[in-house]
Amino acid sequence: MEDYKFLFKVVLVGNAGVGKTCLVRRFTQGLFPPGQGATIGVDFMIKTVEIDNEKIKLQIWDTAGQERFRSITQSYYRSAHALILVYDISCQPTFDCLPDWLREIEEYASSKVLRVLVGNKIDREDREIPTHVGEDFALRHSMYYLETSAKEAENVERLFMEIAAELMEQARSKELPRYDTSSPTINGRTTGYFIKIQLECLYSNYFQSPRNAFTLASSDILDKAVSHLASLIGKAQCLGYMHNHIRVIS
């Protein structure tokens, strides 16, 4: 059994395409995945770090930015210890949407959640949002601020390590809210509920037709769906769930 002193849930939110998944993969796996596709609903990874000789387990949840997944991803806010709101410094619309994301955070997350604003993709030369604009926004909304590049690994480790250090200090001073963070669950619910959510996301992303019937466009699409779910719950269990829950109409 893995030994750790603290377990913290960190959730990334923001528009699709801002690099949330790349930030998570860079920190947890040390790689930058080229051509990374959009996240299906929600995904999560685990990373154990050490601060002041104490082991800290970070449960990092990567949420989809697309509107059709919004009702699903909102359920992950409530038990978050930290929320990372990400925008793309080379894409003005992703910055313009920040107030909408903040309204969601204020509605669904704890008032004590640690909030961090991140301007990603600073490796890009076509910057549209100056650093001081991001800093001013963060200051007005009582958020920490950092700019990163998942591609070049700039400030990525610093981002998560500083969050871990701040949460550890809050936990030591008894200021951190207590949640059930058993992995993988949502608001204390079982792993089965997590799988159900993933299946709903797969339906929306791969199978749902305009007539609200589940259809199979090609074997390649099914392979993608199975591979994604198998990476979360194991191949055998995945095949069982797909067989029981997906109705293919020829």
C-alpha positions as protocol buffer text, in pm:
chain_id: "A"
residue {
  index: 1
  type: MET
  ca { x: 0 y: 0 z: 0 }
}
residue {
  index: 2
  type: GLU
  ca { x: 132 y: 343 z: -96 }
}
residue {
  index: 3
  type: ASP
  ca { x: 229 y: 556 z: 201 }
}
residue {
  index: 4
  type: TYR
  ca { x: 147 y: 927 z: 189 }
}
residue {
  index: 5
  type: LYS
  ca { x: 71 y: 1200 z: 440 }
}
residue {
  index: 6
  type: PHE
  ca { x: -177 y: 1410 z: 241 }
}
residue {
  index: 7
  type: LEU
  ca { x: -419 y: 1350 z: -47 }
}
residue {
  index: 8
  type: PHE
  ca { x: -537 y: 1653 z: -245 }
}
residue {
  index: 9
  type: LYS
  ca { x: -783 y: 1679 z: -533 }
}
residue {
  index: 10
  type: VAL
  ca { x: -684 y: 1929 z: -803 }
}
residue {
  index: 11
  type: VAL
  ca { x: -923 y: 2006 z: -1091 }
}
residue {
  index: 12
  type: LEU
  ca { x: -834 y: 2180 z: -1418 }
}
residue {
  index: 13
  type: VAL
  ca { x: -1105 y: 2378 z: -1600 }
}
residue {
  index: 14
  type: GLY
  ca { x: -1117 y: 2610 z: -1898 }
}
residue {
  index: 15
  type: ASN
  ca { x: -1210 y: 2621 z: -2265 }
}
residue {
  index: 16
  type: ALA
  ca { x: -1137 y: 2330 z: -2496 }
}
residue {
  index: 17
  type: GLY
  ca { x: -795 y: 2348 z: -2658 }
}
residue {
  index: 18
  type: VAL
  ca { x: -618 y: 2561 z: -2396 }
}
residue {
  index: 19
  type: GLY
  ca { x: -381 y: 2277 z: -2302 }
}
residue {
  index: 20
  type: LYS
  ca { x: -526 y: 2136 z: -1979 }
}
residue {
  index: 21
  type: THR
  ca { x: -453 y: 1775 z: -2075 }
}
residue {
  index: 22
  type: CYS
  ca { x: -103 y: 1864 z: -2193 }
}
residue {
  index: 23
  type: LEU
  ca { x: -28 y: 2032 z: -1859 }
}
residue {
  index: 24
  type: VAL
  ca { x: -144 y: 1721 z: -1673 }
}
residue {
  index: 25
  type: ARG
  ca { x: 50 y: 1484 z: -1897 }
}
residue {
  index: 26
  type: ARG
  ca { x: 364 y: 1697 z: -1879 }
}
residue {
  index: 27
  type: PHE
  ca { x: 356 y: 1699 z: -1498 }
}
residue {
  index: 28
  type: THR
  ca { x: 253 y: 1338 z: -1437 }
}
residue {
  index: 29
  type: GLN
  ca { x: 433 y: 1164 z: -1724 }
}
residue {
  index: 30
  type: GLY
  ca { x: 700 y: 1409 z: -1831 }
}
residue {
  index: 31
  type: LEU
  ca { x: 581 y: 1420 z: -2191 }
}
residue {
  index: 32
  type: PHE
  ca { x: 404 y: 1650 z: -2433 }
}
residue {
  index: 33
  type: PRO
  ca { x: 153 y: 1452 z: -2642 }
}
residue {
  index: 34
  type: PRO
  ca { x: 145 y: 1590 z: -3000 }
}
residue {
  index: 35
  type: GLY
  ca { x: -199 y: 1610 z: -3156 }
}
residue {
  index: 36
  type: GLN
  ca { x: -375 y: 1560 z: -2823 }
}
residue {
  index: 37
  type: GLY
  ca { x: -749 y: 1512 z: -2882 }
}
residue {
  index: 38
  type: ALA
  ca { x: -1023 y: 1670 z: -2675 }
}
residue {
  index: 39
  type: THR
  ca { x: -1088 y: 1521 z: -2332 }
}
residue {
  index: 40
  type: ILE
  ca { x: -1400 y: 1304 z: -2312 }
}
residue {
  index: 41
  type: GLY
  ca { x: -1593 y: 1444 z: -2018 }
}
residue {
  index: 42
  type: VAL
  ca { x: -1341 y: 1392 z: -1740 }
}
residue {
  index: 43
  type: ASP
  ca { x: -1017 y: 1205 z: -1685 }
}
residue {
  index: 44
  type: PHE
  ca { x: -775 y: 1185 z: -1396 }
}
residue {
  index: 45
  type: MET
  ca { x: -416 y: 1099 z: -1313 }
}
residue {
  index: 46
  type: ILE
  ca { x: -223 y: 1047 z: -992 }
}
residue {
  index: 47
  type: LYS
  ca { x: 114 y: 1195 z: -900 }
}
residue {
  index: 48
  type: THR
  ca { x: 292 y: 1155 z: -566 }
}
residue {
  index: 49
  type: VAL
  ca { x: 538 y: 1431 z: -475 }
}
residue {
  index: 50
  type: GLU
  ca { x: 750 y: 1506 z: -171 }
}
residue {
  index: 51
  type: ILE
  ca { x: 764 y: 1838 z: 15 }
}
residue {
  index: 52
  type: ASP
  ca { x: 951 y: 1889 z: 343 }
}
residue {
  index: 53
  type: ASN
  ca { x: 1007 y: 1512 z: 362 }
}
residue {
  index: 54
  type: GLU
  ca { x: 631 y: 1452 z: 349 }
}
residue {
  index: 55
  type: LYS
  ca { x: 469 y: 1250 z: 69 }
}
residue {
  index: 56
  type: ILE
  ca { x: 172 y: 1418 z: -96 }
}
residue {
  index: 57
  type: LYS
  ca { x: -61 y: 1239 z: -336 }
}
residue {
  index: 58
  type: LEU
  ca { x: -218 y: 1465 z: -596 }
}
residue {
  index: 59
  type: GLN
  ca { x: -538 y: 1345 z: -761 }
}
residue {
  index: 60
  type: ILE
  ca { x: -544 y: 1559 z: -1077 }
}
residue {
  index: 61
  type: TRP
  ca { x: -875 y: 1580 z: -1263 }
}
residue {
  index: 62
  type: ASP
  ca { x: -875 y: 1698 z: -1624 }
}
residue {
  index: 63
  type: THR
  ca { x: -1217 y: 1820 z: -1740 }
}
residue {
  index: 64
  type: ALA
  ca { x: -1356 y: 1876 z: -2088 }
}
residue {
  index: 65
  type: GLY
  ca { x: -1409 y: 2233 z: -2201 }
}
residue {
  index: 66
  type: GLN
  ca { x: -1692 y: 2162 z: -2443 }
}
residue {
  index: 67
  type: GLU
  ca { x: -2038 y: 2289 z: -2349 }
}
residue {
  index: 68
  type: ARG
  ca { x: -2203 y: 1948 z: -2393 }
}
residue {
  index: 69
  type: PHE
  ca { x: -2000 y: 1806 z: -2103 }
}
residue {
  index: 70
  type: ARG
  ca { x: -2054 y: 2101 z: -1869 }
}
residue {
  index: 71
  type: SER
  ca { x: -2323 y: 1943 z: -1650 }
}
residue {
  index: 72
  type: ILE
  ca { x: -2100 y: 1639 z: -1597 }
}
residue {
  index: 73
  type: THR
  ca { x: -1780 y: 1825 z: -1518 }
}
residue {
  index: 74
  type: GLN
  ca { x: -1950 y: 2062 z: -1274 }
}
residue {
  index: 75
  type: SER
  ca { x: -1999 y: 1772 z: -1032 }
}
residue {
  index: 76
  type: TYR
  ca { x: -1621 y: 1754 z: -988 }
}
residue {
  index: 77
  type: TYR
  ca { x: -1592 y: 2107 z: -850 }
}
residue {
  index: 78
  type: ARG
  ca { x: -1755 y: 2041 z: -515 }
}
residue {
  index: 79
  type: SER
  ca { x: -1486 y: 1828 z: -356 }
}
residue {
  index: 80
  type: ALA
  ca { x: -1187 y: 2005 z: -515 }
}
residue {
  index: 81
  type: HIS
  ca { x: -913 y: 2136 z: -290 }
}
residue {
  index: 82
  type: ALA
  ca { x: -768 y: 2343 z: -578 }
}
residue {
  index: 83
  type: LEU
  ca { x: -907 y: 2462 z: -910 }
}
residue {
  index: 84
  type: ILE
  ca { x: -675 y: 2558 z: -1195 }
}
residue {
  index: 85
  type: LEU
  ca { x: -847 y: 2784 z: -1449 }
}
residue {
  index: 86
  type: VAL
  ca { x: -653 y: 2770 z: -1776 }
}
residue {
  index: 87
  type: TYR
  ca { x: -662 y: 2996 z: -2082 }
}
residue {
  index: 88
  type: ASP
  ca { x: -448 y: 3017 z: -2396 }
}
residue {
  index: 89
  type: ILE
  ca { x: -237 y: 3335 z: -2409 }
}
residue {
  index: 90
  type: SER
  ca { x: -255 y: 3323 z: -2791 }
}
residue {
  index: 91
  type: CYS
  ca { x: -636 y: 3298 z: -2808 }
}
residue {
  index: 92
  type: GLN
  ca { x: -840 y: 3596 z: -2686 }
}
residue {
  index: 93
  type: PRO
  ca { x: -1176 y: 3410 z: -2673 }
}
residue {
  index: 94
  type: THR
  ca { x: -1039 y: 3167 z: -2412 }
}
residue {
  index: 95
  type: PHE
  ca { x: -958 y: 3466 z: -2192 }
}
residue {
  index: 96
  type: ASP
  ca { x: -1293 y: 3633 z: -2259 }
}
residue {
  index: 97
  type: CYS
  ca { x: -1469 y: 3321 z: -2126 }
}
residue {
  index: 98
  type: LEU
  ca { x: -1295 y: 3336 z: -1785 }
}
residue {
  index: 99
  type: PRO
  ca { x: -1585 y: 3521 z: -1614 }
}
residue {
  index: 100
  type: ASP
  ca { x: -1821 y: 3240 z: -1718 }
}
residue {
  index: 101
  type: TRP
  ca { x: -1588 y: 2980 z: -1569 }
}
residue {
  index: 102
  type: LEU
  ca { x: -1558 y: 3183 z: -1250 }
}
residue {
  index: 103
  type: ARG
  ca { x: -1935 y: 3193 z: -1214 }
}
residue {
  index: 104
  type: GLU
  ca { x: -1941 y: 2814 z: -1232 }
}
residue {
  index: 105
  type: ILE
  ca { x: -1664 y: 2788 z: -974 }
}
residue {
  index: 106
  type: GLU
  ca { x: -1845 y: 3023 z: -737 }
}
residue {
  index: 107
  type: GLU
  ca { x: -2168 y: 2827 z: -779 }
}
residue {
  index: 108
  type: TYR
  ca { x: -2037 y: 2472 z: -750 }
}
residue {
  index: 109
  type: ALA
  ca { x: -1703 y: 2482 z: -566 }
}
residue {
  index: 110
  type: SER
  ca { x: -1628 y: 2540 z: -199 }
}
residue {
  index: 111
  type: SER
  ca { x: -1570 y: 2902 z: -102 }
}
residue {
  index: 112
  type: LYS
  ca { x: -1238 y: 2786 z: 47 }
}
residue {
  index: 113
  type: VAL
  ca { x: -1107 y: 2622 z: -270 }
}
residue {
  index: 114
  type: LEU
  ca { x: -760 y: 2735 z: -380 }
}
residue {
  index: 115
  type: ARG
  ca { x: -801 y: 2912 z: -714 }
}
residue {
  index: 116
  type: VAL
  ca { x: -516 y: 2948 z: -963 }
}
residue {
  index: 117
  type: LEU
  ca { x: -527 y: 3125 z: -1300 }
}
residue {
  index: 118
  type: VAL
  ca { x: -288 y: 2989 z: -1562 }
}
residue {
  index: 119
  type: GLY
  ca { x: -198 y: 3145 z: -1896 }
}
residue {
  index: 120
  type: ASN
  ca { x: -71 y: 2852 z: -2102 }
}
residue {
  index: 121
  type: LYS
  ca { x: 124 y: 2826 z: -2431 }
}
residue {
  index: 122
  type: ILE
  ca { x: 381 y: 3097 z: -2361 }
}
residue {
  index: 123
  type: ASP
  ca { x: 602 y: 2923 z: -2618 }
}
residue {
  index: 124
  type: ARG
  ca { x: 375 y: 3070 z: -2886 }
}
residue {
  index: 125
  type: GLU
  ca { x: 494 y: 3386 z: -3061 }
}
residue {
  index: 126
  type: ASP
  ca { x: 143 y: 3507 z: -3147 }
}
residue {
  index: 127
  type: ARG
  ca { x: 49 y: 3621 z: -2796 }
}
residue {
  index: 128
  type: GLU
  ca { x: -285 y: 3803 z: -2772 }
}
residue {
  index: 129
  type: ILE
  ca { x: -319 y: 3849 z: -2395 }
}
residue {
  index: 130
  type: PRO
  ca { x: -34 y: 4044 z: -2229 }
}
residue {
  index: 131
  type: THR
  ca { x: 98 y: 3911 z: -1900 }
}
residue {
  index: 132
  type: HIS
  ca { x: -19 y: 4217 z: -1705 }
}
residue {
  index: 133
  type: VAL
  ca { x: -378 y: 4162 z: -1825 }
}
residue {
  index: 134
  type: GLY
  ca { x: -378 y: 3810 z: -1683 }
}
residue {
  index: 135
  type: GLU
  ca { x: -217 y: 3932 z: -1362 }
}
residue {
  index: 136
  type: ASP
  ca { x: -479 y: 4207 z: -1322 }
}
residue {
  index: 137
  type: PHE
  ca { x: -764 y: 3960 z: -1374 }
}
residue {
  index: 138
  type: ALA
  ca { x: -619 y: 3723 z: -1116 }
}
residue {
  index: 139
  type: LEU
  ca { x: -568 y: 4005 z: -866 }
}
residue {
  index: 140
  type: ARG
  ca { x: -927 y: 4127 z: -904 }
}
residue {
  index: 141
  type: HIS
  ca { x: -1059 y: 3778 z: -837 }
}
residue {
  index: 142
  type: SER
  ca { x: -821 y: 3680 z: -556 }
}
residue {
  index: 143
  type: MET
  ca { x: -643 y: 3414 z: -759 }
}
residue {
  index: 144
  type: TYR
  ca { x: -283 y: 3306 z: -783 }
}
residue {
  index: 145
  type: TYR
  ca { x: -136 y: 3364 z: -1131 }
}
residue {
  index: 146
  type: LEU
  ca { x: 124 y: 3183 z: -1338 }
}
residue {
  index: 147
  type: GLU
  ca { x: 211 y: 3150 z: -1706 }
}
residue {
  index: 148
  type: THR
  ca { x: 319 y: 2813 z: -1842 }
}
residue {
  index: 149
  type: SER
  ca { x: 422 y: 2617 z: -2147 }
}
residue {
  index: 150
  type: ALA
  ca { x: 328 y: 2251 z: -2146 }
}
residue {
  index: 151
  type: LYS
  ca { x: 522 y: 2208 z: -2470 }
}
residue {
  index: 152
  type: GLU
  ca { x: 848 y: 2344 z: -2328 }
}
residue {
  index: 153
  type: ALA
  ca { x: 779 y: 2226 z: -1970 }
}
residue {
  index: 154
  type: GLU
  ca { x: 812 y: 2584 z: -1847 }
}
residue {
  index: 155
  type: ASN
  ca { x: 663 y: 2646 z: -1501 }
}
residue {
  index: 156
  type: VAL
  ca { x: 456 y: 2325 z: -1517 }
}
residue {
  index: 157
  type: GLU
  ca { x: 622 y: 2151 z: -1225 }
}
residue {
  index: 158
  type: ARG
  ca { x: 634 y: 2479 z: -1036 }
}
residue {
  index: 159
  type: LEU
  ca { x: 257 y: 2516 z: -1083 }
}
residue {
  index: 160
  type: PHE
  ca { x: 164 y: 2184 z: -925 }
}
residue {
  index: 161
  type: MET
  ca { x: 436 y: 2187 z: -660 }
}
residue {
  index: 162
  type: GLU
  ca { x: 335 y: 2533 z: -536 }
}
residue {
  index: 163
  type: ILE
  ca { x: -27 y: 2420 z: -521 }
}
residue {
  index: 164
  type: ALA
  ca { x: 76 y: 2110 z: -325 }
}
residue {
  index: 165
  type: ALA
  ca { x: 282 y: 2321 z: -84 }
}
residue {
  index: 166
  type: GLU
  ca { x: -1 y: 2568 z: -26 }
}
residue {
  index: 167
  type: LEU
  ca { x: -255 y: 2290 z: 32 }
}
residue {
  index: 168
  type: MET
  ca { x: -17 y: 2118 z: 272 }
}
residue {
  index: 169
  type: GLU
  ca { x: 13 y: 2438 z: 475 }
}
residue {
  index: 170
  type: GLN
  ca { x: -366 y: 2473 z: 482 }
}
residue {
  index: 171
  type: ALA
  ca { x: -403 y: 2113 z: 594 }
}
residue {
  index: 172
  type: ARG
  ca { x: -150 y: 2159 z: 873 }
}
residue {
  index: 173
  type: SER
  ca { x: -330 y: 2471 z: 995 }
}
residue {
  index: 174
  type: LYS
  ca { x: -669 y: 2294 z: 978 }
}
residue {
  index: 175
  type: GLU
  ca { x: -796 y: 2541 z: 716 }
}
residue {
  index: 176
  type: LEU
  ca { x: -844 y: 2281 z: 443 }
}
residue {
  index: 177
  type: PRO
  ca { x: -1198 y: 2143 z: 387 }
}
residue {
  index: 178
  type: ARG
  ca { x: -1231 y: 1767 z: 442 }
}
residue {
  index: 179
  type: TYR
  ca { x: -1367 y: 1564 z: 152 }
}
residue {
  index: 180
  type: ASP
  ca { x: -1396 y: 1201 z: 59 }
}
residue {
  index: 181
  type: THR
  ca { x: -1125 y: 1177 z: -208 }
}
residue {
  index: 182
  type: SER
  ca { x: -1116 y: 800 z: -249 }
}
residue {
  index: 183
  type: SER
  ca { x: -1009 y: 731 z: -605 }
}
residue {
  index: 184
  type: PRO
  ca { x: -1194 y: 728 z: -834 }
}
residue {
  index: 185
  type: THR
  ca { x: -1517 y: 873 z: -694 }
}
residue {
  index: 186
  type: ILE
  ca { x: -1740 y: 1176 z: -732 }
}
residue {
  index: 187
  type: ASN
  ca { x: -1865 y: 1336 z: -412 }
}
residue {
  index: 188
  type: GLY
  ca { x: -1811 y: 1015 z: -217 }
}
residue {
  index: 189
  type: ARG
  ca { x: -1996 y: 799 z: -468 }
}
residue {
  index: 190
  type: THR
  ca { x: -1865 y: 463 z: -583 }
}
residue {
  index: 191
  type: THR
  ca { x: -1634 y: 370 z: -868 }
}
residue {
  index: 192
  type: GLY
  ca { x: -1941 y: 238 z: -1050 }
}
residue {
  index: 193
  type: TYR
  ca { x: -2080 y: 590 z: -1063 }
}
residue {
  index: 194
  type: PHE
  ca { x: -1750 y: 715 z: -1208 }
}
residue {
  index: 195
  type: ILE
  ca { x: -1771 y: 449 z: -1480 }
}
residue {
  index: 196
  type: LYS
  ca { x: -2131 y: 549 z: -1553 }
}
residue {
  index: 197
  type: ILE
  ca { x: -2021 y: 910 z: -1604 }
}
residue {
  index: 198
  type: GLN
  ca { x: -1742 y: 797 z: -1838 }
}
residue {
  index: 199
  type: LEU
  ca { x: -1989 y: 593 z: -2042 }
}
residue {
  index: 200
  type: GLU
  ca { x: -2221 y: 893 z: -2073 }
}
residue {
  index: 201
  type: CYS
  ca { x: -1927 y: 1095 z: -2201 }
}
residue {
  index: 202
  type: LEU
  ca { x: -1837 y: 825 z: -2452 }
}
residue {
  index: 203
  type: TYR
  ca { x: -2196 y: 815 z: -2573 }
}
residue {
  index: 204
  type: SER
  ca { x: -2200 y: 1192 z: -2625 }
}
residue {
  index: 205
  type: ASN
  ca { x: -1863 y: 1202 z: -2799 }
}
residue {
  index: 206
  type: TYR
  ca { x: -1875 y: 893 z: -3019 }
}
residue {
  index: 207
  type: PHE
  ca { x: -2217 y: 735 z: -3049 }
}
residue {
  index: 208
  type: GLN
  ca { x: -2508 y: 976 z: -3015 }
}
residue {
  index: 209
  type: SER
  ca { x: -2687 y: 1057 z: -3340 }
}
residue {
  index: 210
  type: PRO
  ca { x: -2922 y: 1354 z: -3406 }
}
residue {
  index: 211
  type: ARG
  ca { x: -3211 y: 1111 z: -3353 }
}
residue {
  index: 212
  type: ASN
  ca { x: -3079 y: 1038 z: -3003 }
}
residue {
  index: 213
  type: ALA
  ca { x: -3004 y: 679 z: -3101 }
}
residue {
  index: 214
  type: PHE
  ca { x: -2668 y: 515 z: -3046 }
}
residue {
  index: 215
  type: THR
  ca { x: -2505 y: 439 z: -3380 }
}
residue {
  index: 216
  type: LEU
  ca { x: -2171 y: 301 z: -3485 }
}
residue {
  index: 217
  type: ALA
  ca { x: -2009 y: 515 z: -3752 }
}
residue {
  index: 218
  type: SER
  ca { x: -1705 y: 291 z: -3795 }
}
residue {
  index: 219
  type: SER
  ca { x: -1501 y: 28 z: -3617 }
}
residue {
  index: 220
  type: ASP
  ca { x: -1225 y: 289 z: -3569 }
}
residue {
  index: 221
  type: ILE
  ca { x: -1458 y: 506 z: -3361 }
}
residue {
  index: 222
  type: LEU
  ca { x: -1556 y: 210 z: -3145 }
}
residue {
  index: 223
  type: ASP
  ca { x: -1189 y: 123 z: -3098 }
}
residue {
  index: 224
  type: LYS
  ca { x: -1123 y: 473 z: -2968 }
}
residue {
  index: 225
  type: ALA
  ca { x: -1409 y: 453 z: -2722 }
}
residue {
  index: 226
  type: VAL
  ca { x: -1308 y: 110 z: -2594 }
}
residue {
  index: 227
  type: SER
  ca { x: -942 y: 209 z: -2563 }
}
residue {
  index: 228
  type: HIS
  ca { x: -1027 y: 520 z: -2362 }
}
residue {
  index: 229
  type: LEU
  ca { x: -1252 y: 339 z: -2118 }
}
residue {
  index: 230
  type: ALA
  ca { x: -1012 y: 44 z: -2093 }
}
residue {
  index: 231
  type: SER
  ca { x: -735 y: 280 z: -1986 }
}
residue {
  index: 232
  type: LEU
  ca { x: -955 y: 386 z: -1693 }
}
residue {
  index: 233
  type: ILE
  ca { x: -1110 y: 61 z: -1569 }
}
residue {
  index: 234
  type: GLY
  ca { x: -930 y: -227 z: -1742 }
}
residue {
  index: 235
  type: LYS
  ca { x: -1002 y: -405 z: -2067 }
}
residue {
  index: 236
  type: ALA
  ca { x: -1216 y: -692 z: -1936 }
}
residue {
  index: 237
  type: GLN
  ca { x: -1444 y: -468 z: -1729 }
}
residue {
  index: 238
  type: CYS
  ca { x: -1464 y: -218 z: -2013 }
}
residue {
  index: 239
  type: LEU
  ca { x: -1582 y: -479 z: -2263 }
}
residue {
  index: 240
  type: GLY
  ca { x: -1846 y: -596 z: -2018 }
}
residue {
  index: 241
  type: TYR
  ca { x: -1982 y: -245 z: -1971 }
}
residue {
  index: 242
  type: MET
  ca { x: -1977 y: -170 z: -2343 }
}
residue {
  index: 243
  type: HIS
  ca { x: -2166 y: -492 z: -2414 }
}
residue {
  index: 244
  type: ASN
  ca { x: -2430 y: -419 z: -2150 }
}
residue {
  index: 245
  type: HIS
  ca { x: -2482 y: -48 z: -2215 }
}
residue {
  index: 246
  type: ILE
  ca { x: -2424 y: 32 z: -2582 }
}
residue {
  index: 247
  type: ARG
  ca { x: -2690 y: -53 z: -2840 }
}
residue {
  index: 248
  type: VAL
  ca { x: -2545 y: -56 z: -3191 }
}
residue {
  index: 249
  type: ILE
  ca { x: -2794 y: 16 z: -3469 }
}
residue {
  index: 250
  type: SER
  ca { x: -2694 y: -93 z: -3818 }
}
